């Protein structure tokens, strides 16, 4: 069990084409502040599969929880049924409303000129082109870090973005949203629309799509804001 020790536990959920290690630069400072932290792996085989994986992980966590999500995982954290979740943190994350799909909000605005062309393979999984990690996924990362993202990427099933979302937890729970103004994957205008719709505490930063790796400090600060609240 992850013990709460009187403080909320921070549970982090990775987005598409990444894994739990994408949060590494955030996890260390949170642990250093005495918080309990868990980075949850999700299979990215369907939205319901991913929510079930998150719910299983939350069973290992005692006490109140602050959930933080990157990108696609915004849809996942909003669908958990756990009553111990006290706050939601969105880092350049997608937030479909009830009945919407991830694809509908992802493609709401015209894509950035350097956004990758994405299409499923014959098995129904979507892979990121290797060059897109340096061009759009994390253009502010070092070449070595971008290459590491490319080498360790995990694909996203088409079912993840086509399944309609249930009633989202952000309708009833406080939320925080970090808008990535240099995002080339999810247009900043889309992020601002979703953040305003959910009534989130909004912070905008000149960061790329993956600030946990390229500019972790504002991510850490937004999570601390949610923990303190």
C-alpha positions, 0 to 999 in steps of 0.5 A: 500500500502507498501510505497517505501519512496525513497528506494527499497522495499524488497519482500521476498518469502518463499520456499517449506514446509515453510511459510512467517515466515521463513524470520522472523529473516531477516525481523526485521533487514531490517525494522530496517534499514528503508527498506520497507519489505513484506513477500509474501505467495504463495499457492504452488499449481502450478508454475503459481499460485505462480507467480500470487500470487506474482504479486498480492502482488507486486501490493501493493508495490510502487516504485522499488523492490528487490525480494528475494527467498528461495529454490523453490521460486527462480523459482517464482521470476524469472517469475514475469512480474513486470517491477519494479523489479530491482534485484533478490536475491537467498538464496539456491534457484532454478533457472530453465532456460526457458523450464526447470522444478524445478524438473530438476534442483533440481535433477541435482546432486546426493542427499545428503545421508541425503536428504529425500525421497520425493513423492506425496500423493494421492492428488498430494501434497508432504510433508516433513517427520517430521524428515527431518527438523532436518536432512536436511531442517535446520540441524543447527537449534535448536531442537525447531526450527526444530520442529516448522518448522515441525509443521507448514510445508505447502505441495508443489504440484507436479505441482509446480515442473513439470511446465516448467519455462518461460524466467527468469528475471535473464537473464536481471536483476542483481542477487545475489546468496548465496550458502549454502555449507552445504545444504542437500536439494539442492546440493551446486554443483547445486547451484554453477552451477545455480549461474554461469549460471545466472551471479550472484554476488556469496557469499558462506557460510558454512550454511545449507539449511535454513540460514534465520533461522540458520545464518541470517546475511549473508542473510541480507548482501546479500540483502543489497548488492542488495539494495545498487546496 
